[in-house]
Amino acid sequence: MTGPELAAAAREAADRFGTPLYLYDLGRLDDNARAVAAAFPDPWLRLYSLKANGLPALVRRICGHGFGASAVSAGEVVAAGRAGLANAAVALEGIGKSDADLQLAAQAAADGRPLLWVSLESAEDAATLAAAVRALGRRGLRQDVLVRLNPQVVPETSAGLAVGASTSKFGVLPDELSAVVMAGGGPEGPLRWRGLHLHIGSMLGAVDAWRAAARLGLRLLELQRAALPDFDTLDLGGGFPVADDALSVPSPARFAAEAAAELGQLPSTARPGRVAIEPGRAVVAASGWVVGRVLHVRARQPALVVLDAGMTELIRPALYGARHPMIALTSHGRPVEANGQTVLVRVDGPICESTDTLGEASLPPLARGDIVVLGLAGAYASSMFSTYNGRPRPPEIGWDGRRLIVLRRRGRAVQ
């Protein structure tokens, strides 16, 4: 946890609001958003991926740095609106769009508030959206769409986070593109075909697969322009990794440089009119912490520490072995001193499942009531929270460098 002030804020939050809780360093969030915006400045479209963390107060703060939003359901579209975003800054994407999701997009277009675009994952997506637009009976009404492309690359990440491989459920293959267009009514139908959407995976450890996917997308975009004159957009997705003390990864600026190099190899007339990214984790992950207290310590090999925070608050370690740094803020009730004695322990959560484990860490001697925090928890922690075992949603607290701010109060226990 960076800095004694943040550690003190976490201890204060635990005392004031109880544990477990989510704590966000709002200054770090601003820094991360600025870093992405500096790497991909205007005219790049920057769409924050709401699935990483849709807490309205955080979304408003991120969008204040010039971000729109990527939503994967009608619910997230509504959440973006509640955070103050106009539909024109919100894209509807995601693998599993329901009829209701697509009808929302069609109705928004009919109401004169169209979404930025809808990213289609299949011929079924295209046919359902086209039917929804036609059913409204508005002459000349059209909805802008992209087609999500599966680039068939092997991204440099864990299997659970790789979505650009040929075996993935996400996106259509290049030779399936024409079938999607025809299912949606063809070039002159109710859908305006604007381009391609790519996303190859999360926590990318290198840029090679991302660059290869970008190259494929650019070439396919150019090839389609003869038949689809409005094909002018390439959304390169997200996947930018977040570093921790044990992992060195490429920065957003490195990905931006690779994109610039690929664009630079094309004549100006062949370059897309719009380019977009949709980071989530890279913006919000490092700003967030799960704060928990020790319930008990068991003498095992290695020693076992059980916290009051677990897979209901942070499911990624149990789901696919994700690593989150862990730091003790107190030892036997006192603030932890730098360079003190530590020992390797296994840290588990309180849920009645043997898979409720958070990983191993070197921690000082601990007793019931001591405070332990888990980092890189701003993304895919709160947004994946569950009420399993009847647990209430934890409070979400922001720290602006001076004071603690309640962003969401603790929920009620499930009856």
C-alpha positions in Angstrom: 0.0 0.0 0.0 1.7 3.2 -1.2 2.4 5.6 1.5 1.8 5.8 5.2 -1.1 8.2 4.7 -3.1 5.7 2.6 -2.3 3.0 5.2 -3.6 5.2 8.0 -6.7 6.0 5.9 -7.4 2.2 5.5 -7.1 1.6 9.2 -9.4 4.6 9.9 -11.9 3.3 7.3 -11.9 -0.2 8.9 -12.6 1.3 12.3 -15.3 3.7 11.1 -17.2 1.6 8.6 -16.3 -2.0 9.6 -14.9 -4.7 7.4 -14.8 -6.0 4.8 -14.9 -2.9 2.7 -13.6 -1.5 -0.6 -11.3 1.5 -0.4 -10.3 3.6 -3.4 -7.4 6.0 -3.7 -9.0 8.7 -5.8 -5.8 10.4 -6.6 -4.3 7.2 -8.0 -7.5 6.7 -10.1 -7.0 10.2 -11.5 -3.4 9.5 -12.3 -4.2 6.2 -14.1 -7.0 7.9 -16.2 -4.6 10.7 -17.1 -1.9 8.2 -18.1 -4.2 6.4 -20.5 -5.5 9.6 -21.9 -1.9 10.8 -22.5 -1.0 7.6 -24.3 -4.2 7.7 -26.4 -5.0 11.4 -26.8 -7.8 12.9 -28.9 -8.9 12.0 -31.6 -8.7 8.5 -30.1 -12.1 7.5 -28.6 -11.5 6.3 -25.0 -14.3 4.1 -23.7 -14.1 3.0 -20.1 -15.2 -0.6 -19.7 -18.0 -0.5 -17.1 -17.8 -4.2 -16.3 -14.5 -3.5 -14.5 -16.2 -1.3 -11.9 -19.5 0.5 -12.5 -19.7 2.4 -9.2 -21.3 5.7 -10.3 -19.0 8.0 -8.4 -15.9 6.3 -10.0 -17.5 6.3 -13.5 -18.2 10.1 -13.2 -14.6 10.7 -12.1 -13.1 8.7 -14.9 -15.4 10.2 -17.6 -14.2 13.6 -16.3 -10.9 12.8 -17.9 -12.5 12.5 -21.4 -13.7 8.9 -21.4 -17.0 7.5 -22.8 -18.1 4.1 -21.8 -18.3 0.5 -23.0 -21.4 -1.3 -21.7 -22.2 -5.0 -22.1 -25.9 -4.9 -21.2 -28.9 -2.6 -21.0 -28.3 -2.4 -17.3 -24.8 -1.0 -17.9 -26.2 1.4 -20.5 -28.6 2.7 -17.8 -25.8 2.9 -15.3 -23.7 5.0 -17.7 -26.6 7.4 -18.0 -27.0 7.6 -14.2 -23.3 8.5 -14.1 -24.0 11.4 -16.4 -23.0 10.1 -19.8 -25.1 10.8 -22.9 -26.0 7.8 -25.1 -23.7 9.2 -27.8 -20.7 8.4 -25.6 -21.8 4.9 -24.8 -21.2 1.7 -26.9 -23.2 -1.4 -26.3 -21.0 -4.5 -26.6 -20.7 -7.9 -25.0 -21.1 -11.6 -26.0 -24.6 -12.2 -24.6 -26.9 -9.4 -25.7 -30.6 -10.3 -25.1 -33.6 -9.2 -27.1 -34.2 -6.5 -24.5 -30.6 -5.2 -24.7 -30.9 -4.8 -28.5 -34.4 -3.3 -28.3 -33.1 -0.7 -25.9 -30.6 0.3 -28.6 -33.2 0.4 -31.3 -35.6 2.5 -29.2 -32.8 4.9 -28.2 -32.1 5.5 -31.9 -35.8 6.1 -32.6 -35.9 8.6 -29.7 -33.1 10.6 -31.2 -30.6 9.5 -28.6 -28.7 6.8 -30.4 -25.9 4.9 -28.8 -22.4 5.5 -30.1 -22.6 2.0 -31.7 -23.7 -1.6 -31.0 -20.9 -4.2 -31.4 -22.4 -7.3 -33.0 -21.1 -10.7 -31.9 -23.0 -12.9 -34.4 -25.4 -13.2 -37.3 -28.1 -13.7 -34.6 -27.2 -10.4 -33.0 -27.4 -8.7 -36.4 -30.8 -10.2 -37.3 -32.3 -9.4 -33.9 -31.2 -5.8 -33.9 -32.3 -5.3 -37.5 -35.7 -6.7 -36.7 -36.0 -4.4 -33.6 -35.2 -1.3 -35.7 -37.6 -2.3 -38.5 -40.4 -3.0 -35.9 -40.3 0.7 -34.9 -41.6 1.7 -38.3 -39.5 4.8 -38.6 -38.5 5.6 -42.2 -34.8 6.1 -42.6 -34.0 4.9 -39.1 -30.6 3.2 -38.9 -28.4 2.1 -36.0 -24.6 2.3 -36.2 -22.9 -1.0 -35.6 -19.5 -2.6 -35.5 -18.8 -6.3 -35.9 -16.6 -8.0 -33.3 -13.8 -9.8 -35.0 -12.0 -12.9 -33.5 -8.5 -12.4 -34.8 -7.4 -15.9 -34.0 -4.3 -14.9 -32.1 -2.8 -16.3 -28.9 -2.5 -13.4 -26.4 0.2 -13.3 -23.8 -2.0 -13.9 -20.8 -3.6 -16.6 -18.8 -6.0 -19.0 -20.5 -8.9 -17.6 -18.4 -8.3 -14.1 -19.8 -7.5 -15.0 -23.4 -10.5 -14.1 -25.6 -8.8 -13.6 -29.0 -7.9 -17.2 -29.7 -9.7 -19.2 -32.4 -11.4 -21.4 -29.8 -12.9 -18.5 -27.9 -16.6 -17.8 -27.8 -16.0 -14.2 -28.6 -16.4 -12.6 -32.0 -16.8 -13.8 -35.6 -14.0 -15.1 -37.9 -13.0 -13.0 -40.9 -14.8 -15.3 -43.3 -18.0 -15.0 -41.3 -18.2 -11.3 -41.6 -20.3 -11.2 -44.8 -22.9 -13.6 -43.2 -23.3 -11.1 -40.3 -23.8 -8.2 -42.7 -26.5 -10.1 -44.7 -28.3 -11.2 -41.5 -28.5 -7.6 -40.6 -30.2 -6.6 -43.8 -27.1 -6.0 -46.0 -25.3 -2.7 -46.7 -28.6 -0.8 -47.3 -30.6 -2.3 -44.4 -31.5 -0.8 -41.0 -28.0 -1.2 -39.7 -25.2 1.2 -40.7 -22.0 -0.8 -40.8 -19.3 1.4 -39.3 -16.4 -1.0 -38.7 -14.7 -3.6 -36.6 -14.2 -4.3 -32.9 -11.3 -6.3 -31.5 -10.5 -7.4 -28.0 -8.0 -10.2 -27.5 -7.7 -10.6 -23.8 -6.9 -9.0 -20.4 -3.6 -8.5 -18.5 -1.6 -8.8 -21.7 2.0 -9.5 -20.8 3.4 -8.4 -24.2 2.3 -6.4 -27.2 2.9 -8.9 -30.0 -0.6 -10.5 -30.2 -2.3 -7.1 -29.8 -0.2 -5.7 -32.6 -1.0 -8.7 -34.9 -4.7 -8.3 -34.2 -4.6 -4.5 -34.9 -2.8 -5.3 -38.3 -5.5 -7.8 -39.2 -8.3 -5.4 -38.3 -6.8 -2.6 -40.3 -6.4 -4.7 -43.4 -9.8 -6.2 -43.2 -11.4 -2.8 -42.6 -9.8 -1.5 -45.8 -10.9 -4.6 -47.8 -14.5 -4.0 -46.8 -14.8 -0.4 -47.8 -15.8 -1.1 -51.4 -18.9 -2.9 -50.3 -19.5 -1.0 -47.0 -18.6 2.7 -47.6 -19.3 3.7 -44.0 -16.7 1.2 -42.7 -14.4 3.8 -41.0 -14.0 2.6 -37.4 -11.6 0.3 -35.6 -12.0 -0.4 -31.9 -8.9 -2.1 -30.6 -10.4 -3.0 -27.2 -8.5 -3.0 -24.0 -6.4 -5.5 -22.1 -3.7 -3.2 -21.0 -2.0 -4.9 -18.0 -1.5 -3.5 -14.5 1.9 -4.0 -12.9 2.6 -5.2 -9.4 5.8 -5.6 -7.5 6.4 -9.0 -9.0 5.4 -8.3 -12.6 6.9 -6.0 -15.2 4.5 -5.3 -18.0 4.2 -2.9 -21.0 2.6 0.4 -20.4 -0.4 1.9 -22.2 2.1 4.2 -24.0 3.8 1.1 -25.4 0.5 -0.2 -26.8 -0.2 3.2 -28.3 3.2 3.3 -30.0 2.5 -0.1 -31.6 -0.9 1.2 -32.8 0.7 4.3 -34.2 3.3 2.2 -36.1 0.6 0.1 -37.7 -1.4 3.1 -38.7 1.7 4.8 -40.0 2.3 2.0 -42.5 -1.0 2.8 -44.3 -1.5 5.6 -46.7 -3.7 8.3 -45.2 -6.6 7.4 -47.5 -6.6 3.8 -46.0 -6.5 4.8 -42.4 -9.7 4.5 -40.3 -11.6 7.7 -39.7 -12.1 6.7 -36.0 -10.0 4.6 -33.7 -11.0 3.6 -30.2 -9.8 1.7 -27.1 -11.8 0.5 -24.2 -9.6 0.0 -21.1 -11.1 -0.9 -17.7 -8.6 -2.6 -15.4 -5.8 -0.3 -16.5 -7.8 2.7 -15.3 -9.3 1.5 -12.0 -7.5 -1.7 -10.7 -4.5 -0.2 -8.9 -6.6 2.4 -7.2 -8.7 -0.1 -5.2 -8.2 -2.2 -2.1 -10.2 -4.8 -0.2 -9.8 -4.2 3.5 -10.4 -7.1 5.8 -9.8 -8.2 9.4 -8.2 -11.5 10.6 -10.7 -13.9 12.1 -8.2 -16.6 13.2 -4.8 -18.0 12.5 -4.2 -21.7 12.3 -0.8 -23.4 12.9 -0.3 -25.2 9.6 2.5 -25.6 7.1 2.4 -22.9 5.9 0.4 -21.0 8.6 -3.2 -20.3 7.6 -4.8 -16.9 8.1 -8.6 -16.6 7.7 -10.0 -13.1 6.9 -13.5 -11.8 7.0 -13.1 -10.9 3.3 -13.1 -13.7 0.7 -14.5 -14.8 -2.6 -17.7 -12.9 -2.2 -15.7 -9.7 -2.2 -12.9 -10.7 -4.5 -13.6 -13.8 -6.6 -10.7 -13.7 -9.0 -8.2 -15.8 -7.0 -10.8 -18.6 -6.5 -12.1 -18.3 -10.1 -8.9 -18.6 -12.0 -5.9 -18.2 -9.6 -5.4 -14.5 -10.0 -2.8 -12.9 -7.8 -3.5 -9.9 -5.6 -0.8 -8.4 -3.4 -1.5 -8.6 0.3 -0.2 -6.3 3.1 -0.8 -6.3 6.8 -1.5 -2.9 8.3 -1.6 -4.1 11.9 0.2 -6.8 13.8 -1.3 -7.8 17.2 -3.3 -4.6 17.1 -0.4 -2.2 16.4 0.5 -0.5 13.1 3.1 -2.6 11.2 6.6 -1.3 11.3 8.7 -1.3 8.1 11.2 -4.1 7.7 9.6 -6.1 10.5 9.6 -9.9 10.8 7.4 -11.7 8.3 6.6 -15.3 7.5 5.0 -16.9 4.4 1.3 -17.7 5.1 -1.7 -18.9 3.2 -4.6 -16.5 3.3 -8.2 -17.8 3.0 -11.6 -16.2 3.2 -14.6 -16.9 5.4 -16.9 -18.6 2.8 -17.9 -22.2 3.2 -16.0 -23.4 0.2 -12.6 -25.0 0.1 -11.8 -22.9 -3.0 -12.2 -19.6 -1.0 -8.5 -18.9 -0.9 -6.8 -15.6 -1.7 -3.2 -16.8 -2.1 0.0 -16.7 -0.2 1.9 -13.7 1.2 4.7 -12.8 3.5 3.0 -11.2 6.5 4.0 -10.3 10.1 2.6 -12.2 13.1 -1.2 -11.7 13.1 -4.1 -12.2 15.6 -7.8 -11.8 15.4 -8.8 -8.2 14.6 -5.6 -7.3 12.7 -6.1 -5.5 9.3 -5.0 -7.0 6.0 -5.5 -5.4 2.6 -5.6 -6.8 -0.9 -4.4 -4.6 -3.7 -5.3 -4.3 -7.4 -8.9 -4.7 -6.3 -10.4 -1.6 -8.0 -11.4 -3.8 -11.0 -13.4 -7.0 -11.0 -13.9 -7.0 -7.3 -16.9 -4.9 -6.4 -18.4 -5.5 -9.8 -18.3 -9.3 -9.3 -19.4 -9.3 -5.6 -22.0 -11.9 -4.6 -24.3 -12.4 -1.7 -23.4 -16.1 -1.3 -23.6 -17.2 2.3 -26.1 -14.3 2.9 -23.3 -11.7 3.0 -24.2 -8.0 2.6 -22.5 -5.8 0.0 -19.5 -4.1 1.7 -19.3 -0.3 1.8 -17.2 1.4 -0.8 -15.1 4.3 0.5 -13.1 6.8 -1.4 -10.0 8.6 -0.1 -9.0 11.9 -1.7 -5.7 12.4 0.1 -7.4 14.2 3.0 -10.6 12.6 4.0 -12.7 9.5 3.6 -15.9 9.7 1.4 -18.7 7.2 1.4 -19.3 6.2 -2.2 -21.7 3.4 -1.4 -23.1 2.4 2.0 -23.0 -1.2 3.3 -25.9 -3.3 2.0 -28.3 -5.3 4.1 -27.7 -9.0 4.9 -29.7 -11.3 2.6 -32.5 -12.9 4.4 
